[in-house]
Amino acid sequence: MNTENQAMLHILCGKIASGKSTLARELAKQPVTVVVSEDPWLSALFKEQMRTIADYVRCSATLRSAISPHVVSLLSAGVSVVLDFPANTVANRQWMMDIIRESGADHRLHFLNVTDDECLSRLHVRNQSGTHDFAVTDEQFALISRHFAEPQAEEGFTIIQYDNEK
């Protein structure tokens, strides 16, 4: 592949309501770039099955398994992808690194380092608006946030950090 036209995989890491989907939309404005977003797919395919965090983990794993070859194909064809799936655990990031290796694409991991208070404030606004595929309670935010692991240099990603962006 011509390195001047090499596809880019944009990966998003940040807690719930940190601004990942907003950043995804901005990144997707670049030429020959598409967004592949977890939430609409999960909602369309599994909404009635997702009642607990364990349900989310199961459904998300199924979706990742199904969508991986598609993302690799897009990247291999020279289409850049903004992968709007949370890169919030080492295991999720390993899945994303597997896509990078298989496709040969370049990548950037965008780390939105936003405080819990700011995320919760945004979450309350988002829940009230009713425009998101899923409403998340404060308790669910706390439970999910316990599993959050900041990306580390030794994982091998090129990291761009955004600190408490408004």
N, CA and C atoms as a LAMMPS dump frame, in Angstrom:
ITEM: TIMESTEP
0
ITEM: NUMBER OF ATOMS
498
ITEM: BOX BOUNDS ff ff ff
-5.0000000000000000e+02 5.0000000000000000e+02
-5.0000000000000000e+02 5.0000000000000000e+02
-5.0000000000000000e+02 5.0000000000000000e+02
ITEM: ATOMS id mol type element x y z
1 1 1 N 0.851 -1.179 0
2 1 2 C 0 0 0
3 1 3 C 0.895 1.24 0
4 2 1 N 0.5 2.24 -0.715
5 2 2 C 1.212 3.507 -0.748
6 2 3 C 1.128 4.16 0.623
7 3 1 N 2.272 4.427 1.237
8 3 2 C 2.25 4.979 2.592
9 3 3 C 1.65 6.378 2.642
10 4 1 N 1.679 7.109 1.512
11 4 2 C 1.047 8.429 1.499
12 4 3 C -0.463 8.313 1.65
13 5 1 N -1.017 7.2 1.224
14 5 2 C -2.458 6.988 1.292
15 5 3 C -2.828 5.913 2.303
16 6 1 N -1.937 5.613 3.231
17 6 2 C -2.184 4.547 4.187
18 6 3 C -3.37 4.879 5.08
19 7 1 N -4.208 3.895 5.252
20 7 2 C -5.386 4.065 6.106
21 7 3 C -4.96 4.234 7.558
22 8 1 N -5.8 4.924 8.291
23 8 2 C -5.557 5.197 9.715
24 8 3 C -6.706 4.604 10.524
25 9 1 N -6.37 3.881 11.589
26 9 2 C -7.376 3.427 12.543
27 9 3 C -7.32 4.358 13.744
28 10 1 N -8.419 5.067 13.974
29 10 2 C -8.537 5.936 15.14
30 10 3 C -9.255 5.147 16.232
31 11 1 N -8.636 5.072 17.396
32 11 2 C -9.158 4.33 18.537
33 11 3 C -9.473 5.337 19.637
34 12 1 N -10.581 5.117 20.345
35 12 2 C -11.048 6.081 21.341
36 12 3 C -11.083 5.458 22.731
37 13 1 N -10.424 6.117 23.666
38 13 2 C -10.367 5.647 25.044
39 13 3 C -10.839 6.765 25.957
40 14 1 N -11.819 6.465 26.778
41 14 2 C -12.33 7.435 27.74
42 14 3 C -13.551 6.858 28.414
43 15 1 N -13.818 7.317 29.606
44 15 2 C -14.972 6.815 30.349
45 15 3 C -16.274 7.208 29.659
46 16 1 N -17.365 6.644 30.133
47 16 2 C -18.685 6.958 29.599
48 16 3 C -18.897 8.471 29.657
49 17 1 N -19.388 9.038 28.554
50 17 2 C -19.708 10.468 28.427
51 17 3 C -18.475 11.366 28.471
52 18 1 N -17.318 10.816 28.143
53 18 2 C -16.094 11.628 28.097
54 18 3 C -15.967 12.393 26.788
55 19 1 N -16.781 12.043 25.804
56 19 2 C -16.74 12.737 24.521
57 19 3 C -16.229 11.893 23.369
58 20 1 N -16.196 10.576 23.537
59 20 2 C -15.667 9.701 22.492
60 20 3 C -16.45 9.821 21.184
61 21 1 N -17.764 9.741 21.247
62 21 2 C -18.569 9.799 20.02
63 21 3 C -18.508 11.175 19.37
64 22 1 N -18.423 12.216 20.174
65 22 2 C -18.273 13.574 19.63
66 22 3 C -16.95 13.688 18.882
67 23 1 N -15.871 13.192 19.481
68 23 2 C -14.574 13.201 18.809
69 23 3 C -14.619 12.325 17.562
70 24 1 N -15.301 11.193 17.631
71 24 2 C -15.416 10.31 16.465
72 24 3 C -16.017 11.054 15.278
73 25 1 N -17.076 11.816 15.529
74 25 2 C -17.707 12.577 14.441
75 25 3 C -16.742 13.607 13.853
76 26 1 N -15.944 14.231 14.697
77 26 2 C -14.955 15.204 14.204
78 26 3 C -13.883 14.516 13.361
79 27 1 N -13.361 13.402 13.86
80 27 2 C -12.321 12.679 13.132
81 27 3 C -12.832 12.161 11.794
82 28 1 N -14.107 11.82 11.734
83 28 2 C -14.696 11.268 10.51
84 28 3 C -14.836 12.303 9.405
85 29 1 N -14.612 13.566 9.707
86 29 2 C -14.681 14.61 8.681
87 29 3 C -13.464 14.581 7.761
88 30 1 N -12.455 13.801 8.119
89 30 2 C -11.272 13.674 7.279
90 30 3 C -11.638 12.891 6.022
91 31 1 N -10.94 13.154 4.91
92 31 2 C -11.254 12.438 3.665
93 31 3 C -11.106 10.922 3.82
94 32 1 N -11.935 10.202 3.127
95 32 2 C -11.904 8.735 3.05
96 32 3 C -11.865 8.117 4.448
97 33 1 N -12.766 8.571 5.296
98 33 2 C -12.827 8.104 6.682
99 33 3 C -14.268 7.795 7.056
100 34 1 N -14.478 6.659 7.693
101 34 2 C -15.808 6.27 8.16
102 34 3 C -15.757 5.98 9.658
103 35 1 N -16.916 6.102 10.295
104 35 2 C -17.051 5.742 11.705
105 35 3 C -17.729 4.385 11.783
106 36 1 N -17.183 3.504 12.587
107 36 2 C -17.841 2.249 12.949
108 36 3 C -18.079 2.357 14.451
109 37 1 N -19.345 2.489 14.833
110 37 2 C -19.706 2.811 16.21
111 37 3 C -20.43 1.646 16.881
112 38 1 N -19.999 1.313 18.073
113 38 2 C -20.559 0.178 18.802
114 38 3 C -22.018 0.387 19.207
115 39 1 N -22.354 1.529 19.763
116 39 2 C -23.681 1.715 20.355
117 39 3 C -24.843 1.49 19.386
118 40 1 N -24.834 2.069 18.182
119 40 2 C -25.961 1.81 17.276
120 40 3 C -26.079 0.339 16.875
121 41 1 N -24.935 -0.32 16.688
122 41 2 C -24.967 -1.745 16.347
123 41 3 C -25.528 -2.571 17.506
124 42 1 N -25.046 -2.309 18.715
125 42 2 C -25.57 -3.039 19.875
126 42 3 C -27.059 -2.799 20.047
127 43 1 N -27.487 -1.57 19.864
128 43 2 C -28.904 -1.242 20.009
129 43 3 C -29.744 -1.974 18.966
130 44 1 N -29.29 -1.963 17.725
131 44 2 C -30.047 -2.602 16.646
132 44 3 C -30.09 -4.12 16.785
133 45 1 N -29.004 -4.708 17.232
134 45 2 C -28.909 -6.17 17.261
135 45 3 C -29.287 -6.804 18.598
136 46 1 N -29.025 -6.113 19.7
137 46 2 C -29.119 -6.766 21.004
138 46 3 C -29.879 -5.988 22.071
139 47 1 N -30.541 -4.898 21.72
140 47 2 C -31.112 -4.018 22.747
141 47 3 C -31.98 -4.777 23.754
142 48 1 N -32.818 -5.682 23.281
143 48 2 C -33.718 -6.419 24.176
144 48 3 C -32.981 -7.438 25.044
145 49 1 N -31.76 -7.803 24.648
146 49 2 C -30.986 -8.791 25.405
147 49 3 C -30.077 -8.152 26.457
148 50 1 N -29.917 -6.848 26.388
149 50 2 C -28.94 -6.185 27.256
150 50 3 C -29.621 -5.556 28.465
151 51 1 N -29.58 -6.296 29.563
152 51 2 C -30.181 -5.835 30.821
153 51 3 C -29.133 -5.587 31.911
154 52 1 N -27.998 -6.255 31.784
155 52 2 C -26.959 -6.171 32.814
156 52 3 C -25.606 -5.863 32.165
157 53 1 N -24.639 -5.553 32.996
158 53 2 C -23.279 -5.336 32.502
159 53 3 C -22.754 -6.619 31.857
160 54 1 N -23.071 -7.768 32.438
161 54 2 C -22.647 -9.049 31.858
162 54 3 C -23.253 -9.24 30.469
163 55 1 N -24.509 -8.82 30.288
164 55 2 C -25.138 -8.891 28.965
165 55 3 C -24.379 -8.02 27.971
166 56 1 N -24.02 -6.81 28.406
167 56 2 C -23.254 -5.915 27.53
168 56 3 C -21.932 -6.569 27.134
169 57 1 N -21.223 -7.134 28.092
170 57 2 C -19.93 -7.756 27.81
171 57 3 C -20.099 -8.87 26.78
172 58 1 N -21.115 -9.709 26.962
173 58 2 C -21.368 -10.813 26.031
174 58 3 C -21.722 -10.296 24.639
175 59 1 N -22.653 -9.361 24.558
176 59 2 C -23.105 -8.843 23.261
177 59 3 C -21.993 -8.075 22.557
178 60 1 N -21.225 -7.311 23.312
179 60 2 C -20.119 -6.558 22.733
180 60 3 C -19.064 -7.498 22.156
181 61 1 N -18.771 -8.585 22.854
182 61 2 C -17.795 -9.56 22.355
183 61 3 C -18.277 -10.19 21.053
184 62 1 N -19.566 -10.497 20.979
185 62 2 C -20.132 -11.06 19.751
186 62 3 C -20.005 -10.065 18.605
187 63 1 N -20.338 -8.814 18.874
188 63 2 C -20.24 -7.778 17.848
189 63 3 C -18.797 -7.582 17.394
190 64 1 N -17.858 -7.518 18.323
191 64 2 C -16.446 -7.347 17.958
192 64 3 C -15.976 -8.478 17.052
193 65 1 N -16.365 -9.692 17.392
194 65 2 C -15.978 -10.845 16.584
195 65 3 C -16.531 -10.742 15.166
196 66 1 N -17.769 -10.287 15.052
197 66 2 C -18.408 -10.186 13.738
198 66 3 C -17.862 -9.02 12.919
199 67 1 N -17.539 -7.927 13.558
200 67 2 C -17.181 -6.704 12.832
201 67 3 C -15.692 -6.617 12.501
202 68 1 N -14.86 -7.365 13.195
203 68 2 C -13.41 -7.298 12.969
204 68 3 C -13.013 -7.488 11.511
205 69 1 N -13.491 -8.542 10.832
206 69 2 C -13.085 -8.718 9.432
207 69 3 C -13.504 -7.546 8.54
208 70 1 N -14.645 -6.943 8.835
209 70 2 C -15.114 -5.791 8.065
210 70 3 C -14.176 -4.596 8.257
211 71 1 N -13.787 -4.327 9.49
212 71 2 C -12.88 -3.21 9.773
213 71 3 C -11.529 -3.455 9.105
214 72 1 N -11.023 -4.673 9.185
215 72 2 C -9.76 -5.013 8.525
216 72 3 C -9.878 -4.788 7.022
217 73 1 N -10.995 -5.192 6.427
218 73 2 C -11.202 -5.003 4.984
219 73 3 C -11.219 -3.533 4.599
220 74 1 N -11.918 -2.719 5.382
221 74 2 C -11.95 -1.279 5.103
222 74 3 C -10.543 -0.691 5.148
223 75 1 N -9.812 -0.994 6.207
224 75 2 C -8.456 -0.47 6.356
225 75 3 C -7.543 -0.97 5.242
226 76 1 N -7.653 -2.239 4.898
227 76 2 C -6.821 -2.815 3.843
228 76 3 C -7.118 -2.196 2.483
229 77 1 N -8.35 -1.699 2.315
230 77 2 C -8.749 -1.044 1.067
231 77 3 C -8.374 0.436 1.053
232 78 1 N -7.747 0.918 2.114
233 78 2 C -7.314 2.306 2.155
234 78 3 C -8.3 3.264 2.776
235 79 1 N -9.365 2.737 3.378
236 79 2 C -10.359 3.576 4.047
237 79 3 C -9.969 3.702 5.517
238 80 1 N -9.844 4.926 5.987
239 80 2 C -9.558 5.133 7.407
240 80 3 C -10.822 4.89 8.218
241 81 1 N -10.654 4.371 9.423
242 81 2 C -11.786 4.007 10.274
243 81 3 C -11.621 4.663 11.641
244 82 1 N -12.703 5.293 12.092
245 82 2 C -12.793 5.754 13.471
246 82 3 C -13.59 4.682 14.194
247 83 1 N -12.927 3.916 15.025
248 83 2 C -13.559 2.797 15.717
249 83 3 C -14.123 3.313 17.039
250 84 1 N -15.424 3.63 17.011
251 84 2 C -16.093 4.192 18.192
252 84 3 C -16.578 3.052 19.088
253 85 1 N -15.605 2.282 19.539
254 85 2 C -15.764 1.226 20.535
255 85 3 C -14.848 1.639 21.682
256 86 1 N -15.223 1.401 22.917
257 86 2 C -14.361 1.861 24.005
258 86 3 C -13.061 1.063 24.101
259 87 1 N -11.959 1.778 24.043
260 87 2 C -10.638 1.168 24.235
261 87 3 C -10.26 1.322 25.706
262 88 1 N -11.166 0.886 26.569
263 88 2 C -11.071 1.204 27.994
264 88 3 C -10.461 0.119 28.856
265 89 1 N -10.182 -1.022 28.268
266 89 2 C -9.524 -2.103 29.002
267 89 3 C -8.364 -2.619 28.161
268 90 1 N -7.425 -3.263 28.811
269 90 2 C -6.293 -3.838 28.091
270 90 3 C -6.802 -4.864 27.081
271 91 1 N -7.795 -5.666 27.453
272 91 2 C -8.325 -6.687 26.543
273 91 3 C -8.948 -6.053 25.299
274 92 1 N -9.73 -4.999 25.469
275 92 2 C -10.32 -4.332 24.303
276 92 3 C -9.234 -3.734 23.415
277 93 1 N -8.229 -3.143 24.033
278 93 2 C -7.149 -2.563 23.234
279 93 3 C -6.35 -3.643 22.521
280 94 1 N -6.225 -4.82 23.11
281 94 2 C -5.525 -5.912 22.435
282 94 3 C -6.284 -6.324 21.182
283 95 1 N -7.626 -6.365 21.258
284 95 2 C -8.45 -6.649 20.081
285 95 3 C -8.165 -5.613 18.989
286 96 1 N -8.079 -4.353 19.382
287 96 2 C -7.817 -3.285 18.417
288 96 3 C -6.408 -3.399 17.836
289 97 1 N -5.437 -3.771 18.656
290 97 2 C -4.074 -3.972 18.163
291 97 3 C -4.036 -5.129 17.17
292 98 1 N -4.833 -6.166 17.387
293 98 2 C -4.917 -7.274 16.431
294 98 3 C -5.41 -6.778 15.071
295 99 1 N -6.38 -5.863 15.069
296 99 2 C -6.882 -5.278 13.819
297 99 3 C -5.77 -4.491 13.133
298 100 1 N -5.019 -3.723 13.898
299 100 2 C -3.912 -2.938 13.342
300 100 3 C -2.9 -3.869 12.692
301 101 1 N -2.529 -4.905 13.392
302 101 2 C -1.521 -5.84 12.862
303 101 3 C -2.027 -6.559 11.616
304 102 1 N -3.284 -7.008 11.65
305 102 2 C -3.819 -7.75 10.509
306 102 3 C -3.973 -6.87 9.279
307 103 1 N -4.363 -5.626 9.466
308 103 2 C -4.612 -4.732 8.331
309 103 3 C -3.358 -4.013 7.851
310 104 1 N -2.373 -3.869 8.724
311 104 2 C -1.188 -3.096 8.379
312 104 3 C -1.417 -1.594 8.424
313 105 1 N -2.544 -1.167 8.981
314 105 2 C -2.89 0.257 9.036
315 105 3 C -2.058 0.985 10.086
316 106 1 N -1.947 2.283 9.899
317 106 2 C -1.399 3.15 10.932
318 106 3 C -2.507 3.352 11.966
319 107 1 N -2.203 3.969 13.087
320 107 2 C -3.239 4.152 14.112
321 107 3 C -2.918 5.343 15.002
322 108 1 N -3.941 5.799 15.688
323 108 2 C -3.816 6.767 16.774
324 108 3 C -4.826 6.367 17.841
325 109 1 N -4.383 6.311 19.082
326 109 2 C -5.278 6.071 20.203
327 109 3 C -5.537 7.426 20.854
328 110 1 N -6.774 7.875 20.776
329 110 2 C -7.18 9.16 21.345
330 110 3 C -7.693 8.901 22.76
331 111 1 N -6.954 9.383 23.753
332 111 2 C -7.295 9.168 25.157
333 111 3 C -7.92 10.433 25.72
334 112 1 N -9.219 10.363 26.024
335 112 2 C -9.952 11.489 26.603
336 112 3 C -9.896 11.356 28.118
337 113 1 N -9.007 12.103 28.727
338 113 2 C -8.755 12.042 30.163
339 113 3 C -9.655 13.073 30.851
340 114 1 N -10.895 12.682 31.103
341 114 2 C -11.922 13.576 31.638
342 114 3 C -12.283 13.104 33.048
343 115 1 N -12.481 14.042 33.964
344 115 2 C -12.798 13.685 35.35
345 115 3 C -14.149 12.976 35.437
346 116 1 N -14.306 12.183 36.481
347 116 2 C -15.589 11.516 36.712
348 116 3 C -16.715 12.528 36.873
349 117 1 N -16.46 13.616 37.593
350 117 2 C -17.502 14.629 37.795
351 117 3 C -17.976 15.209 36.468
352 118 1 N -17.035 15.509 35.575
353 118 2 C -17.41 16.057 34.265
354 118 3 C -18.166 15.014 33.445
355 119 1 N -17.707 13.764 33.473
356 119 2 C -18.41 12.697 32.746
357 119 3 C -19.835 12.536 33.265
358 120 1 N -20.004 12.529 34.582
359 120 2 C -21.344 12.384 35.163
360 120 3 C -22.241 13.558 34.8
361 121 1 N -21.698 14.749 34.797
362 121 2 C -22.477 15.922 34.399
363 121 3 C -22.959 15.78 32.958
364 122 1 N -22.057 15.385 32.077
365 122 2 C -22.419 15.167 30.671
366 122 3 C -23.421 14.022 30.537
367 123 1 N -23.216 12.974 31.33
368 123 2 C -24.106 11.816 31.277
369 123 3 C -25.532 12.206 31.636
370 124 1 N -25.698 13.023 32.66
371 124 2 C -27.039 13.461 33.071
372 124 3 C -27.718 14.24 31.95
373 125 1 N -26.975 15.118 31.291
374 125 2 C -27.527 15.88 30.161
375 125 3 C -27.901 14.93 29.027
376 126 1 N -27.013 13.991 28.734
377 126 2 C -27.263 13.033 27.654
378 126 3 C -28.487 12.18 27.953
379 127 1 N -28.592 11.691 29.184
380 127 2 C -29.75 10.867 29.551
381 127 3 C -31.044 11.658 29.427
382 128 1 N -31.036 12.918 29.864
383 128 2 C -32.244 13.745 29.791
384 128 3 C -32.638 14.046 28.354
385 129 1 N -31.658 14.147 27.466
386 129 2 C -31.96 14.475 26.07
387 129 3 C -32.65 13.32 25.35
388 130 1 N -32.38 12.088 25.797
389 130 2 C -32.98 10.921 25.156
390 130 3 C -32.452 10.643 23.76
391 131 1 N -31.338 11.258 23.389
392 131 2 C -30.811 11.1 22.033
393 131 3 C -29.789 9.978 21.901
394 132 1 N -29.37 9.395 23.002
395 132 2 C -28.366 8.332 22.958
396 132 3 C -29.068 6.981 22.939
397 133 1 N -28.395 5.98 22.366
398 133 2 C -28.989 4.643 22.267
399 133 3 C -29.241 4.004 23.623
400 134 1 N -28.47 4.387 24.639
401 134 2 C -28.596 3.784 25.958
402 134 3 C -28.523 4.865 27.034
403 135 1 N -29.365 4.735 28.052
404 135 2 C -29.274 5.594 29.235
405 135 3 C -28.483 4.825 30.289
406 136 1 N -27.546 5.499 30.914
407 136 2 C -26.677 4.876 31.908
408 136 3 C -26.902 5.578 33.242
409 137 1 N -27.119 4.797 34.297
410 137 2 C -27.307 5.367 35.636
411 137 3 C -25.95 5.705 36.257
412 138 1 N -25.985 6.487 37.326
413 138 2 C -24.752 6.792 38.06
414 138 3 C -24.114 5.511 38.595
415 139 1 N -24.95 4.583 39.051
416 139 2 C -24.438 3.317 39.586
417 139 3 C -23.749 2.508 38.486
418 140 1 N -24.351 2.465 37.296
419 140 2 C -23.727 1.75 36.182
420 140 3 C -22.416 2.418 35.779
421 141 1 N -22.408 3.747 35.766
422 141 2 C -21.175 4.482 35.465
423 141 3 C -20.07 4.065 36.437
424 142 1 N -20.388 4.039 37.729
425 142 2 C -19.392 3.677 38.744
426 142 3 C -18.9 2.246 38.55
427 143 1 N -19.823 1.333 38.282
428 143 2 C -19.453 -0.07 38.095
429 143 3 C -18.552 -0.246 36.873
430 144 1 N -18.941 0.35 35.765
431 144 2 C -18.159 0.219 34.535
432 144 3 C -16.81 0.922 34.68
433 145 1 N -16.803 2.067 35.34
434 145 2 C -15.557 2.829 35.5
435 145 3 C -14.515 2.078 36.321
436 146 1 N -14.951 1.164 37.177
437 146 2 C -13.994 0.363 37.96
438 146 3 C -13.114 -0.502 37.069
439 147 1 N -13.602 -0.802 35.862
440 147 2 C -12.844 -1.651 34.936
441 147 3 C -11.96 -0.836 33.997
442 148 1 N -12.062 0.488 34.067
443 148 2 C -11.307 1.364 33.176
444 148 3 C -9.818 1.286 33.487
445 149 1 N -9.017 1.147 32.436
446 149 2 C -7.552 1.135 32.579
447 149 3 C -6.969 2.112 31.569
448 150 1 N -6.264 3.12 32.074
449 150 2 C -5.629 4.085 31.176
450 150 3 C -4.645 3.363 30.265
451 151 1 N -4.542 3.811 29.018
452 151 2 C -3.576 3.184 28.105
453 151 3 C -2.144 3.45 28.568
454 152 1 N -1.3 2.472 28.379
455 152 2 C 0.102 2.566 28.791
456 152 3 C 1.006 2.485 27.563
457 153 1 N 2.116 3.176 27.6
458 153 2 C 3.049 3.214 26.47
459 153 3 C 3.491 1.813 26.052
460 154 1 N 3.676 0.924 27.022
461 154 2 C 4.171 -0.42 26.693
462 154 3 C 3.169 -1.26 25.905
463 155 1 N 1.929 -0.784 25.777
464 155 2 C 0.955 -1.495 24.945
465 155 3 C 1.239 -1.301 23.459
466 156 1 N 2.057 -0.314 23.123
467 156 2 C 2.491 -0.143 21.741
468 156 3 C 1.676 0.817 20.895
469 157 1 N 0.79 1.579 21.503
470 157 2 C -0.046 2.511 20.748
471 157 3 C 0.604 3.886 20.649
472 158 1 N 0.262 4.595 19.586
473 158 2 C 0.584 6.012 19.468
474 158 3 C -0.575 6.76 20.114
475 159 1 N -0.329 7.376 21.266
476 159 2 C -1.396 7.951 22.093
477 159 3 C -1.417 9.473 21.955
478 160 1 N -2.625 9.99 21.735
479 160 2 C -2.872 11.431 21.779
480 160 3 C -3.796 11.654 22.969
481 161 1 N -3.362 12.446 23.929
482 161 2 C -4.148 12.649 25.15
483 161 3 C -4.834 14.008 25.132
484 162 1 N -6.113 13.998 25.527
485 162 2 C -6.923 15.205 25.676
486 162 3 C -7.278 15.29 27.159
487 163 1 N -6.872 16.349 27.826
488 163 2 C -7.095 16.459 29.265
489 163 3 C -8.333 17.275 29.589
490 164 1 N -9.322 16.611 30.204
491 164 2 C -10.551 17.225 30.716
492 164 3 C -11.151 18.25 29.76
493 165 1 N -11.238 17.862 28.49
494 165 2 C -11.807 18.739 27.467
495 165 3 C -13.261 19.025 27.771
496 166 1 N -13.675 20.235 27.524
497 166 2 C -15.086 20.623 27.725
498 166 3 C -15.856 20.443 26.445
